[in-house]
Amino acid sequence: MQSQNPLVADFVKLANAAAGTFAGMTREAREGARERLKGALGGVDFVSRDEFEAVKAMAARAREEAEDLKARVARLEAERTNKG
């Protein structure tokens, strides 16, 4: 059932216009923030998840090798001390 009151109709039009304006302002604010963030981070290089995981695996292997070498050196030093 529609109201025949022009005041109510005008109020509904005003509310719809305000909602549309608010939606537009929200969209513009979001886009502006995105652009500012891009500008601020423009000089920063990011790596992909795959690259990160590959380097992480390399670092883990390097740690394991370092621990193995450390144990080997300790064993060799112990043998040298026992012989001398």
Residue frames relative to the residue before (quaternion, step in Angstrom):
aa qw qx qy qz dx dy dz
M 1.0000 0.0000 0.0000 0.0000 0.00 0.00 0.00
Q 0.2281 -0.7987 0.5454 0.1120 3.56 -0.60 1.12
S 0.4401 -0.6742 0.5298 0.2666 3.47 -1.20 0.68
Q 0.3413 -0.7377 0.5475 0.1990 3.54 -0.99 0.78
N 0.4848 0.6785 -0.4246 0.3526 3.57 1.29 -0.06
P 0.3885 -0.7443 0.4879 0.2388 3.64 -0.57 1.10
L 0.5872 0.5746 -0.3721 0.4319 3.60 1.13 -0.56
V 0.6581 0.4883 -0.3030 0.4864 3.59 0.97 -0.85
A 0.6415 0.5215 -0.3243 0.4598 3.59 0.95 -0.84
D 0.6530 0.4997 -0.3107 0.4768 3.58 0.97 -0.82
F 0.6433 0.5205 -0.3227 0.4595 3.56 0.99 -0.80
V 0.6391 0.5167 -0.3198 0.4715 3.60 1.00 -0.81
K 0.6437 0.5108 -0.3191 0.4721 3.59 0.97 -0.85
L 0.6491 0.5171 -0.3072 0.4657 3.58 0.97 -0.87
A 0.6557 0.5050 -0.3097 0.4681 3.60 0.95 -0.87
N 0.6508 0.5090 -0.3139 0.4677 3.60 0.97 -0.81
A 0.6530 0.5063 -0.3095 0.4706 3.56 0.98 -0.85
A 0.6473 0.5149 -0.3169 0.4641 3.58 0.99 -0.83
A 0.6408 0.5182 -0.3221 0.4659 3.59 0.98 -0.81
G 0.6567 0.5042 -0.3068 0.4695 3.58 0.95 -0.82
T 0.6472 0.5131 -0.3110 0.4703 3.56 1.00 -0.85
F 0.6518 0.5155 -0.3089 0.4627 3.57 0.95 -0.88
A 0.6432 0.5155 -0.3214 0.4661 3.59 0.98 -0.83
G 0.6562 0.5067 -0.3068 0.4675 3.58 0.99 -0.82
M 0.6480 0.5119 -0.3189 0.4653 3.57 0.99 -0.82
T 0.6326 0.5314 -0.3237 0.4612 3.57 1.02 -0.81
R 0.6599 0.5066 -0.3010 0.4662 3.57 0.92 -0.92
E 0.6686 0.4943 -0.2991 0.4681 3.59 0.91 -0.89
A 0.6401 0.5161 -0.3278 0.4654 3.60 0.98 -0.78
R 0.6467 0.5160 -0.3180 0.4631 3.59 0.95 -0.85
E 0.6769 0.4852 -0.2908 0.4711 3.59 0.90 -0.91
G 0.6424 0.5206 -0.3204 0.4623 3.58 1.02 -0.77
A 0.6484 0.5040 -0.3137 0.4766 3.58 0.98 -0.83
R 0.6347 0.5277 -0.3281 0.4594 3.58 0.99 -0.81
E 0.6645 0.4995 -0.3025 0.4662 3.60 0.95 -0.86
R 0.6456 0.5089 -0.3237 0.4683 3.60 0.99 -0.81
L 0.6466 0.5145 -0.3165 0.4659 3.57 0.99 -0.80
K 0.6311 0.5198 -0.3293 0.4723 3.58 0.99 -0.80
G 0.6624 0.5081 -0.3031 0.4595 3.57 0.97 -0.85
A 0.6692 0.4996 -0.2969 0.4630 3.56 0.97 -0.85
L 0.7572 0.3576 -0.1935 0.5113 3.57 1.01 -0.77
G 0.3221 0.8009 -0.4642 0.1985 3.58 1.25 0.15
G 0.7452 0.4039 -0.2320 0.4773 3.60 0.95 -0.77
V 0.5776 0.5933 -0.3754 0.4164 3.57 1.25 -0.07
D 0.2533 -0.7558 0.5857 0.1470 3.55 -0.94 0.92
F 0.1651 -0.7777 0.6015 0.0779 3.54 -0.88 0.95
V 0.2927 -0.7386 0.5752 0.1948 3.56 -1.16 0.55
S 0.5272 -0.6190 0.4743 0.3376 3.53 -1.21 0.49
R 0.6641 -0.4880 0.3808 0.4194 3.57 -1.26 0.31
D 0.6447 0.5308 -0.3257 0.4433 3.61 0.96 -0.83
E 0.6553 0.4994 -0.3124 0.4728 3.58 0.96 -0.87
F 0.6394 0.5280 -0.3226 0.4565 3.57 0.97 -0.84
E 0.6726 0.4945 -0.2965 0.4638 3.58 0.88 -0.94
A 0.6345 0.5289 -0.3351 0.4533 3.61 1.02 -0.76
V 0.6769 0.4720 -0.2935 0.4825 3.60 0.90 -0.87
K 0.6100 0.5486 -0.3421 0.4582 3.58 1.06 -0.73
A 0.6601 0.4957 -0.3000 0.4781 3.60 0.97 -0.87
M 0.6332 0.5236 -0.3301 0.4647 3.60 1.00 -0.80
A 0.6539 0.5102 -0.3103 0.4646 3.58 0.95 -0.84
A 0.6365 0.5192 -0.3279 0.4667 3.60 1.00 -0.78
R 0.6519 0.4978 -0.3158 0.4770 3.60 0.97 -0.83
A 0.6453 0.5179 -0.3232 0.4591 3.59 0.97 -0.82
R 0.6354 0.5174 -0.3310 0.4681 3.61 1.00 -0.75
E 0.6463 0.5166 -0.3149 0.4651 3.57 0.98 -0.86
E 0.6588 0.5013 -0.3073 0.4694 3.58 0.93 -0.89
A 0.6405 0.5189 -0.3272 0.4620 3.60 0.99 -0.80
E 0.6491 0.5009 -0.3182 0.4760 3.60 0.98 -0.79
D 0.6377 0.5189 -0.3247 0.4676 3.60 0.99 -0.81
L 0.6716 0.4899 -0.2959 0.4706 3.59 0.92 -0.90
K 0.6211 0.5406 -0.3350 0.4579 3.57 1.02 -0.75
A 0.6635 0.4910 -0.2946 0.4815 3.58 0.96 -0.87
R 0.6441 0.5230 -0.3195 0.4577 3.58 0.99 -0.81
V 0.6508 0.5036 -0.3146 0.4732 3.60 0.94 -0.88
A 0.6462 0.5148 -0.3218 0.4624 3.59 0.94 -0.86
R 0.6510 0.5110 -0.3115 0.4670 3.59 0.98 -0.84
L 0.6675 0.4952 -0.3008 0.4677 3.60 0.93 -0.90
E 0.6505 0.5020 -0.3221 0.4702 3.59 0.98 -0.78
A 0.6334 0.5189 -0.3313 0.4689 3.59 1.03 -0.73
E 0.6448 0.5068 -0.3210 0.4737 3.61 0.97 -0.81
R 0.6513 0.5174 -0.3107 0.4600 3.58 0.95 -0.86
T 0.6592 0.5067 -0.3056 0.4641 3.56 0.97 -0.87
N 0.6656 0.5078 -0.2957 0.4600 3.59 1.00 -0.81
K 0.6696 0.4891 -0.2956 0.4744 3.62 1.08 -0.65
G 0.7457 0.4467 -0.2207 0.4423 3.55 0.98 -0.80
